[in-house]
């Protein structure tokens, strides 16, 4: 996921970035801008999936940018951030995903990120792999966990295991975008199948066990809670 944040006040832009980071459960590249013109020029060359836009900015404000994006039929997720609540009615025509008030930024960004992650899960439902010269489509909901071993990747499903010549990093962004949780350096787990989380291992359906790193334990618990809240 690629996220742009644009607010002409540096302190506010960094606050939005921090709030977004605190509520991310997937891997994401975040770029912060205080110059809306520069942000828009960058976007034209390097599309983002989500843009947090301040409405009141000099030169090119959030409404102007949203207008340009929608005129080009761009389906990027626009999230307006402002102190001017009355602007919500003017912004409706640009189909924003959310309208966040700076006065309650903590709670509203939290809700927006949970909703946003749900939308991303809906957009991609299958993982495409190549095995023995043929393409296979695996539904994310059918994958229990994925683990790497040397140069092989094992994709463990309920009734089958697909082993391909690949690295976990080649699929990590797609898997984490679909809420998979990294529990260990070589494991990504589908939270749908988690039964319990211990100090050293996670118990999955059908008595599968996967290791959990001590350094990742708190992060895993937090991401699992975020997953449960987003259901």
C-alpha positions, 0 to 999 in steps of 0.5 A: 500500500502506498500512502501520501499525506499532504498538509502545509503545516509540518507538525500536523503532517507529521502527526497524521503520519504518526497516527497512520503508522500506529494503525497500520497492520499491513506494510505501507510506504508513506510519503509526507508533503507540505507542498500540495503542488509538489505532492500532486506532481509526484502523484502523477508520476508515482500513483498512491493508493491513499491520500490524506489531504488537508483542505486549507492549503495555499496555492492548491488546496485539497478540494482543488486536488480532489477535483483534478483526481476525479476529473481524471477518473482516478479511484484513489482513496481520498481522506480529507483532514480539516478543522472546517467541518462545514466543508464536508458538504462541499467535499461530498461531490469528490467522493472522499473515503473519509472526512477527518476532523483535526480536533478528534484526529486520533479516534477518526484516523483509527476508524478510517484505517480499519475501514480502509484495510477492510476495503483493501482486503476486498479488492484482492481475493486471490494469490497468483502463483506459478507451479510446474509451468502452470499458473494457479489461483489461490484464494487468500481465505484458503491459505492458512500460513506461508513459510520459507525454507532456503529457496522454496516457499511453502503455501499451506492450505487446509487440504494441500501444500503448494511448494514453489521456487520463490522467496517470502519477500516476493509475496509479502506485500500482497499477503500483509495487505490481506491482513496476514501477520508476520510471526517469525522471520520465515512465517506469515499467518492468516489470522482467520485460522488463529486459535490461540497466541502463546509466548513462543508459538501460535496454535492454528486450526487443525492443530497446526503450530507456527513459531512466534519470535519474542521480539514480535509477540506484542506486535502480533497481538496488536495486529490480531486485535486490529484484525478482530476489530475490522471484521 
